[in-house]
Amino acid sequence: MKFIRPLVVAAATLLLASAAMAQQPIKIGGAFNLTGALSSLDVPAANGAKLAVKEINAAGGVMGRPLELVVYDGKTDPATITNIAAQMINGDHVVAITGFTDSDSALALGPIAQRNKVPFVTAGATSPLLPSQIGNYMFLEPFGDNVQAAVGAEYAMKNFGGSAYLLYDKATEYTNLLAGYFKDAFTHAGGKVLLEDSYKSGDTSYTAQITKLKALSTQPDFLYISAMPDDIGTIVKQVRQAGIDLPIIGGDGYDTPLLVQVAGPASDNVYYTTHALMTMDSTPAVQKFMQAYKAEYGKDPENAFAALGYDAVHLIAHAIEQAGSTDPTKIRDALQATKDLPGVTGAISYTNGKRVPQKQVTVIGVKNQQLYLAAQLAPSYIPTP
């Protein structure tokens, strides 16, 4: 009898420890530029990520444990981003990280996550080079820039014609890559770039570029402008003020309320590629997400990046469940094995060892300062990353 009591105590202690472990949250890092030049994209992405965590926990969590999203503000500043990466990994002991909607921020955080073997899933950064630049713990949740640029080129050629003016921001990874991929796809299809020019993020006057455009002996059929969210409204406004009413096309950097807020009526006849149209006329998945987002935040999703942040958390949660473990390496392996996971912005699969999913691209147009679905396409030709 004297051996029974210690055994009972040991069993009870083990049960208590297991119960305590079941209540401990699984921590995921949330790295977002909540302030600075990328905040109009990253704040909605962070809100979407928080909403996903709330819904997952209400449904029982992951492996019976709650998720905790540990959110930090990268402030659109590389030094701050490296500091928060170290804090999330070494201080908070996160098992995976999501966040950022631009490639430069992802490039600042990604190598730190890679060295520590912590999976990093971007919530909107679209450079298809990121996985090869950073390593096998780096995943994109959205499509790559080569895919959206190819769709932009095909849509423009079909609807506007075969000659283009190309303007790009030379200061960021995203805008340089997007412009290059557009030129590749457009010329591959037989299009001709009549003039190529550049500017730098934060410029306030585009008079020099517009003057050269107007001086062309033959005007292009459309303008392709590869720009960041803080700049595009100002560029569009100045182009229209110069009397140029040609179609303007670009990438998902335009998917910000700032486009219409800054450009106003000048934003009409602007088109851009992005991940989903956030209206109640969109897909059932988008409609359901919009209702949940509005119930949580009292407003409609500002752009598709809200849905990308939401999808990224669900992707990580699914990988943890599939791995049956919070071991970051096992989570990474489960991410790589993801196939046909439904999402608001489309199904996610990583095939043939790649860590960039192939998705359809949404083309949005602006008319009377309102967004509408112009097309939804998969490109016939995709430039090599």
C-alpha positions in Angstrom: 0.0 0.0 0.0 2.9 2.4 0.7 3.8 2.5 -3.0 0.3 3.4 -4.2 0.2 7.0 -2.8 3.4 8.2 -4.6 2.1 6.6 -7.9 -1.3 8.4 -7.5 0.5 11.7 -6.7 2.8 11.3 -9.7 -0.2 10.5 -12.0 -2.1 13.5 -10.7 0.9 15.8 -11.2 1.3 14.5 -14.8 -2.4 15.2 -15.5 -2.1 18.7 -14.1 1.0 19.3 -16.2 -0.8 18.1 -19.3 -3.8 20.3 -18.6 -1.5 23.3 -18.0 0.3 22.5 -21.3 -3.1 22.3 -23.1 -3.9 25.9 -21.9 -0.6 27.4 -23.0 -1.0 29.4 -26.2 0.8 28.6 -29.4 2.6 31.8 -30.3 2.8 33.0 -33.9 4.7 36.2 -34.7 2.9 39.0 -36.4 5.3 41.4 -38.1 3.5 44.3 -39.7 4.4 47.9 -40.6 1.6 49.5 -38.6 3.2 52.9 -39.1 5.2 54.4 -42.0 4.8 54.1 -45.8 3.4 50.6 -45.8 0.8 51.1 -43.1 -2.2 51.4 -45.6 -1.5 47.7 -46.6 -0.1 46.3 -43.4 -2.8 47.5 -40.9 -5.6 45.7 -42.8 -3.3 42.6 -43.1 -2.8 42.7 -39.3 -6.5 43.1 -38.7 -7.2 40.1 -41.0 -4.6 38.0 -39.1 -6.1 39.0 -35.7 -9.6 38.1 -36.9 -8.4 34.6 -38.1 -6.8 34.0 -34.6 -10.1 35.0 -32.9 -12.1 32.6 -35.1 -9.7 29.7 -34.7 -9.7 30.1 -31.0 -13.5 30.3 -30.9 -13.6 27.0 -32.8 -11.3 25.2 -30.2 -7.9 26.5 -31.2 -5.1 24.3 -32.7 -4.4 20.9 -31.3 -6.7 21.9 -28.4 -4.6 25.0 -27.6 -5.3 28.6 -28.2 -3.3 30.6 -30.8 -1.7 33.9 -29.8 -0.6 36.4 -32.4 2.3 38.4 -31.0 2.1 41.6 -33.0 5.0 44.1 -33.5 5.3 47.3 -35.6 8.1 47.2 -38.0 7.6 50.9 -38.7 8.6 50.5 -42.3 12.2 50.6 -41.0 14.8 47.8 -41.6 16.6 48.3 -38.3 13.3 48.1 -36.4 12.3 45.0 -38.3 15.5 43.1 -37.5 15.0 44.0 -33.8 11.4 42.7 -33.7 12.5 39.6 -35.5 15.0 38.8 -32.7 12.4 39.6 -30.0 9.8 37.3 -31.5 12.2 34.4 -31.9 14.3 34.7 -28.8 12.0 36.5 -26.4 8.5 35.3 -27.4 9.6 31.9 -28.8 7.2 31.9 -31.6 6.8 28.8 -33.7 6.2 30.6 -37.0 5.9 34.2 -38.2 3.6 35.9 -40.6 3.3 39.5 -41.8 4.6 42.2 -44.1 3.1 43.1 -47.5 6.3 44.3 -49.2 9.4 42.4 -50.2 12.0 44.8 -48.7 10.6 44.2 -45.2 10.5 40.5 -45.9 14.1 40.6 -46.9 15.0 42.3 -43.6 13.2 39.7 -41.4 13.5 36.6 -43.5 17.2 35.8 -43.0 16.8 36.0 -39.2 13.9 33.5 -39.3 15.9 31.3 -41.7 19.0 31.2 -39.4 16.8 30.2 -36.5 14.8 27.7 -38.5 11.4 29.4 -37.9 8.9 29.4 -40.8 8.0 32.8 -42.2 4.9 33.2 -44.3 4.4 36.6 -45.9 1.0 38.2 -45.8 1.4 40.1 -49.0 5.0 40.4 -50.1 5.0 39.1 -53.7 8.6 38.8 -54.9 8.9 35.2 -56.3 12.6 35.5 -55.5 12.1 35.6 -51.7 12.3 31.8 -51.2 15.5 31.4 -53.1 17.0 34.6 -51.6 16.2 33.6 -48.0 15.9 29.8 -47.8 13.6 26.9 -47.3 11.7 28.3 -44.3 10.4 31.2 -46.4 6.9 30.9 -47.9 4.7 33.3 -49.9 1.0 33.1 -49.2 0.1 35.3 -52.3 1.1 34.8 -55.9 4.4 36.1 -57.2 5.0 39.5 -59.0 5.9 37.7 -62.2 2.4 36.3 -62.3 0.5 39.5 -61.6 2.8 41.5 -64.0 2.0 39.0 -66.8 -1.7 39.3 -66.2 -1.4 43.1 -66.3 0.5 42.9 -69.6 -2.0 40.5 -71.2 -5.0 42.5 -70.0 -3.6 45.7 -71.3 -2.6 44.4 -74.7 -6.0 42.8 -75.1 -8.0 45.9 -74.0 -5.9 48.9 -74.8 -3.2 48.0 -77.4 0.4 47.0 -78.0 2.4 50.1 -77.0 3.2 51.2 -73.5 5.0 53.8 -71.4 6.7 52.2 -68.4 7.4 54.1 -65.2 8.8 52.5 -62.0 10.0 53.4 -58.6 13.7 52.5 -58.6 14.0 52.5 -54.8 12.2 49.2 -53.9 12.6 45.6 -54.7 8.9 45.2 -55.4 8.6 48.0 -58.0 11.8 47.1 -59.8 10.8 43.4 -60.1 7.2 44.2 -61.1 8.4 46.6 -63.9 10.9 44.0 -65.2 8.4 41.2 -65.2 5.8 43.4 -67.0 8.3 44.4 -69.7 9.3 40.7 -70.2 5.7 39.5 -70.5 4.6 42.5 -72.7 7.4 42.2 -75.2 7.1 38.4 -75.2 3.5 39.0 -76.4 4.6 41.3 -79.1 4.1 44.6 -77.3 6.5 47.6 -77.5 7.6 49.8 -74.7 7.9 53.3 -76.2 9.6 54.9 -73.2 10.9 53.6 -69.9 11.6 56.0 -67.0 12.0 55.9 -63.2 11.6 58.0 -60.0 12.3 57.4 -56.3 9.9 56.7 -53.5 8.9 59.9 -51.7 9.2 62.1 -54.8 6.5 64.8 -54.8 6.9 66.1 -58.4 6.8 64.0 -61.5 7.0 66.9 -64.0 10.3 65.7 -65.6 8.8 62.2 -66.3 5.5 63.6 -67.6 7.3 66.1 -69.9 9.3 63.3 -71.5 6.1 61.3 -71.9 4.3 64.1 -73.6 7.3 64.8 -75.9 7.0 61.3 -77.6 6.2 61.6 -81.3 3.7 58.7 -80.9 1.7 58.4 -77.6 1.4 55.0 -76.1 -1.8 53.1 -75.8 -1.5 53.0 -72.0 0.8 53.7 -69.1 2.2 50.9 -66.8 3.3 52.5 -63.5 5.0 50.3 -60.9 4.5 52.2 -57.7 4.2 51.9 -53.9 0.9 52.8 -52.2 2.0 56.1 -50.8 3.0 57.4 -54.2 0.4 56.2 -56.7 -2.4 58.6 -55.9 -0.1 61.6 -56.3 1.4 60.2 -59.6 -2.1 59.6 -61.1 -3.3 63.0 -60.1 -0.3 64.8 -61.7 -0.6 62.7 -64.9 -4.2 63.7 -65.3 -3.5 67.3 -64.5 -1.1 67.3 -67.4 -3.9 66.3 -69.7 -3.0 62.7 -70.1 -6.2 60.6 -69.9 -4.7 57.2 -71.1 -5.4 54.1 -69.1 -3.0 53.6 -66.2 -2.2 50.1 -65.1 -0.2 48.7 -62.2 0.2 46.1 -59.5 -1.2 45.4 -56.0 0.6 48.4 -54.6 -2.4 50.3 -55.9 -4.7 48.3 -53.7 -5.0 51.0 -51.0 -7.7 53.5 -50.2 -5.1 56.1 -50.8 -5.5 55.7 -54.6 -9.0 57.2 -54.7 -8.6 59.3 -51.6 -5.6 61.2 -53.1 -6.3 61.1 -56.8 -10.1 61.6 -56.5 -11.8 61.8 -59.9 -8.3 61.4 -61.6 -8.4 57.7 -60.4 -10.9 56.8 -63.1 -9.5 54.7 -65.9 -6.9 53.2 -63.6 -6.6 49.4 -63.4 -4.5 47.2 -61.2 -3.8 43.5 -60.4 -4.5 42.2 -56.9 -5.6 39.2 -54.9 -9.4 39.7 -54.6 -12.1 42.3 -54.9 -13.4 43.2 -51.5 -17.1 43.8 -52.4 -20.3 41.9 -51.7 -20.5 41.1 -55.4 -17.4 39.0 -55.1 -17.1 35.3 -54.3 -18.9 33.6 -51.4 -15.6 33.3 -49.5 -15.0 37.1 -49.9 -18.6 37.9 -48.8 -18.3 35.7 -45.7 -14.9 37.3 -44.8 -16.3 40.8 -45.3 -19.2 40.2 -43.0 -16.9 38.9 -40.3 -14.4 41.7 -40.7 -17.2 44.4 -40.5 -18.6 42.7 -37.4 -15.2 42.8 -35.8 -14.0 46.2 -36.9 -17.1 48.2 -37.8 -16.0 48.7 -41.4 -15.5 46.9 -44.6 -12.0 45.5 -45.4 -9.9 48.3 -46.8 -8.3 46.1 -49.5 -7.3 42.5 -50.3 -4.4 42.6 -47.9 -6.9 42.2 -45.1 -7.9 38.8 -46.6 -4.2 37.9 -47.2 -3.4 38.4 -43.5 -6.4 36.2 -42.6 -5.4 33.5 -45.1 -1.8 33.5 -43.9 -2.8 32.7 -40.3 -5.2 29.9 -41.4 -2.3 28.5 -43.5 0.0 28.4 -40.5 -2.7 26.9 -38.2 -3.5 24.2 -40.8 0.2 23.3 -41.0 0.5 23.0 -37.2 -2.5 20.7 -37.2 -1.1 18.6 -40.0 2.3 18.4 -38.3 0.7 17.5 -35.0 3.5 19.5 -33.4 4.7 23.0 -32.6 8.2 22.0 -33.7 9.1 24.7 -36.3 10.8 22.3 -38.6 7.8 20.0 -38.6 5.6 23.0 -39.3 7.8 24.0 -42.2 7.5 20.5 -43.7 3.7 20.6 -43.3 3.6 24.0 -45.0 5.6 22.6 -47.9 3.1 19.7 -48.2 0.0 22.0 -48.3 -2.3 21.2 -51.2 -5.7 22.8 -52.2 -6.2 24.7 -48.9 -9.2 26.9 -49.4 -8.7 30.6 -48.7 -10.5 33.9 -49.2 -7.9 34.9 -51.9 -7.9 31.4 -53.5 -6.8 27.9 -52.8 -3.2 27.4 -51.7 -0.9 24.7 -52.9 2.9 24.4 -52.9 3.9 22.0 -55.7 7.2 20.6 -57.0 9.1 21.9 -54.0 8.2 25.5 -54.7 7.1 27.9 -51.9 5.1 30.3 -54.0 1.5 29.3 -54.8 -0.1 29.6 -58.2 -3.4 31.5 -58.0 -5.6 33.4 -60.4 -5.1 37.2 -60.5 -7.9 39.7 -60.0 -7.9 42.9 -62.2 -9.7 45.8 -60.7 -10.8 48.9 -62.5 -11.9 52.3 -61.2 -14.9 54.1 -62.6 -16.6 57.1 -60.9 -14.2 56.6 -58.1 -15.6 53.1 -57.4 -13.8 49.8 -57.8 -15.2 47.1 -60.0 -14.1 43.6 -61.2 -12.5 44.0 -64.6 -11.2 40.5 -65.0 -9.9 37.4 -63.3 -7.1 35.7 -65.1 -4.3 33.2 -65.1 -1.5 34.3 -67.5 -0.7 32.2 -70.6 3.0 33.2 -70.2 4.9 33.6 -66.9 8.3 35.3 -66.7 11.0 33.3 -65.0 11.6 34.6 -61.5 
